[in-house]
Amino acid sequence: MNFSFNQKTPKVNTQQTRQIKEWIYQAFQIDENIPISLSQLQCTEPGCPPIETVIAVMRNPIQQYKVHKPIAEIEFTDISGLVL
């Protein structure tokens, strides 16, 4: 897959990022000392969503999830839907 970090990727609101991280801690029931990374990426390949958010929970091993939306559009149901 080809991803880019160019200027077409929407700006990320730090308050929204904090809210999403809170939802992740809540939905996955993980300790708040475990770091979480959110990355918003633009995909340039055909059939790929224009922007997706990659979530990395820094456990051992690292757990990675993708939401096919920009950070600004993510809702709690998107996060809770990642929990199996």
N, C-alpha and C positions, 0 to 999 in steps of 0.2 A: 504494500500500500504506500502511496505517496502522500505524505502529510506536509503541511507548511505552516509556519508561524507568521505569515505575512500580515499586513495591515488590514486586510479584509475581515479578519477574525474580530468579532465584537469585543468591546472592552469588558473587563470583568469587574464587577462591583465587589469590594472586599466584604461588605456586609452580607451579600448573598452567598459568598464563598463560606463565610463563618456559619451561616444558617445551614448550608448543605452539610458541612462537616458535623454540626450538631446532630442533624438527622442521621448521618452515617453512624456516629457513636451510639445513638439511640436504637436504630434499626438493627445494627449488628451486635449490640450489647457488648461493646469493647471498651477497654480501659481508656480514659481520656489522655493517658500518657503515651499511647501508641500514635505516632504521627500518621497523618493522612495527607496525600498529595492530590490536588485537582489540576488537570491540564486540559485546556480547551484547544482542540486541533481542527484544522481545516483539511479535509481530504480532497485530493484533486483527481482521484480515479473515478471512472464511470460507475454508477450504481452505489457509490458511497454517499452517506449523508453529507451535506455540505459542511456541517460542523458537528463534532461530537466531543463529549467530555470524558476523559479517562480518569478514573478514580483508582488510586493505589493506597491500600492499607498496608502500612509498613510492619506487618507481622513477619514471623519467620515460618514459612516462606511468605514473600510479599504476595498479597492478593490484589488482582487487578480486575476492574469492571469498566464497562463502557456504557454510556448513556448517549443515545443518538440525538442529542439536543445541546445547544449552548448552555453554559452555566446559568444564564439569566432566565432560562425557561424551565429549569429543573424544579420539580415539586416533590413533596414528601413521598407521594405514591411511586415516583420513579425510583427513589432510593429503597423504599420498603419492598418493591418488586424485585430487587436484586438479591434479597435474602431468600435462600432456598428453603 
